[in-house]
Amino acid sequence: MTDESLAWAEFGDTLRLPINKKDYLLDIPWEEAAFVPQHPLIDIGSGSGLSTVTLGERFPDSEILSVEPDPLMRSLLMVRIAEREHLRERTTVLPDTINATWLPDQCGGALLFNVIYFLGGRARDRFWQRMAEVLVPGAPILLSRSYGGVPERTVERKLTGTATMGRHEYQRYFEATPAFDNRMEITNTYVVLRDGEKVREEVTKLEAWGLDEELVLDEIPIGKFGIEEINDRYFAIRRLPDIRR
Ligand SMILES: C[S@@+](CC[C@H](N)C(=O)[O-])C[C@H]1O[C@@H](n2cnc3c(N)ncnc32)[C@H](O)[C@@H]1O
């Protein structure tokens, strides 16, 4: 069995690039999100850094904070930023989880793309509190509407991506079964073909929290955040000013 982050570090960007229509990095509703770019902007769970680059390019004068606890992903992220001078000088890579990391007092918004299902219930509660502490009034958390889902029964193996590089074709297959405590056990299979013949296969297993939108939105502390549905792909969760009596 291969470690998922090891396999994803190797195959992930090859399978994802070039960015396609279904990807949350395409057609980001920047206007509606209304980041506050005079304050630092956070990319939460940056993975290999594609989202950090997208954020940094959209706001070329802003300070960027890129939070990524996984050492393999962070290595890819560091290379991506190191190679881009215009990002390198104003991007800080933070190696802890979002709840444990240092952050400055006043931030102007955050991307939360494909990350919420990595957080358990208590971590999600702590997360909203932490964001309320560091976001200035009006700043958004731009949330991708991707929650992992809660499968009631097994999701049969299906092909979810293909890509080529040189002589090789890369394929990724996904399957899932419900597991204890509202979690999903996910099996990913990465297959490498040359001249149509399988030359390698890596199988990984991981557990993810099965979340749905209702649960995620219900947990957002009222009074601290407003919930704005932007379109069928994103919500802006906007920091409200604290009420003083
Ligand atoms: C599916 S990737 C998303 C990458 C990127 N946001 C994107 O959409 O391209 C999720 C990332 O979140 C990171 N992650 C998991 N738990 C986290 C936490 N508690 N705080 C911050 N990042 C976390 C994982 O290491 C992983 O790299």
The ligand as a Tripos MOL2 file, in Angstrom:
@<TRIPOS>MOLECULE
LIG
   27    29     1     0     0
SMALL
NO_CHARGES

@<TRIPOS>ATOM
      1 C1         -7.1320   18.5640   -1.6070 C.3       1 LIG1
      2 S1         -5.8140   19.5860   -1.0940 S.3       1 LIG1
      3 C2         -6.3140   21.1630   -1.6940 C.3       1 LIG1
      4 C3         -5.1790   21.9870   -2.2510 C.3       1 LIG1
      5 C4         -5.5780   23.3820   -2.7250 C.3       1 LIG1
      6 N1         -6.3370   24.1260   -1.7590 N.3       1 LIG1
      7 C5         -6.3240   23.3110   -4.0260 C.2       1 LIG1
      8 O1         -7.5460   23.3690   -4.0360 O.co2     1 LIG1
      9 O2         -5.6640   23.2200   -5.0520 O.co2     1 LIG1
     10 C6         -6.0770   19.7480    0.6350 C.3       1 LIG1
     11 C7         -4.8430   20.1950    1.4160 C.3       1 LIG1
     12 O3         -5.2360   20.5810    2.7420 O.3       1 LIG1
     13 C8         -4.1870   20.2370    3.6090 C.3       1 LIG1
     14 N2         -4.6910   20.1570    4.9810 N.ar      1 LIG1
     15 C9         -5.2200   19.0850    5.6180 C.ar      1 LIG1
     16 N3         -5.5530   19.4000    6.8810 N.ar      1 LIG1
     17 C10        -5.2250   20.7060    7.0540 C.ar      1 LIG1
     18 C11        -5.3130   21.5990    8.1620 C.ar      1 LIG1
     19 N4         -5.8010   21.2130    9.3250 N.pl3     1 LIG1
     20 N5         -4.8580   22.8640    7.9890 N.ar      1 LIG1
     21 C12        -4.3760   23.2650    6.7840 C.ar      1 LIG1
     22 N6         -4.2710   22.4470    5.7120 N.ar      1 LIG1
     23 C13        -4.6900   21.1930    5.8410 C.ar      1 LIG1
     24 C14        -3.6960   18.9060    3.0770 C.3       1 LIG1
     25 O4         -2.3820   18.6240    3.5140 O.3       1 LIG1
     26 C15        -3.8120   19.0980    1.5730 C.3       1 LIG1
     27 O5         -2.6040   19.5040    0.9860 O.3       1 LIG1
@<TRIPOS>BOND
     1     1     2 1
     2     2     3 1
     3     2    10 1
     4     3     4 1
     5     4     5 1
     6     5     6 1
     7     5     7 1
     8     7     8 2
     9     7     9 1
    10    10    11 1
    11    11    12 1
    12    11    26 1
    13    12    13 1
    14    13    14 1
    15    13    24 1
    16    14    15 ar
    17    14    23 ar
    18    15    16 ar
    19    16    17 ar
    20    17    18 ar
    21    17    23 ar
    22    18    19 1
    23    18    20 ar
    24    20    21 ar
    25    21    22 ar
    26    22    23 ar
    27    24    25 1
    28    24    26 1
    29    26    27 1
@<TRIPOS>SUBSTRUCTURE
     1 LIG1         1 GROUP 0 **** ****
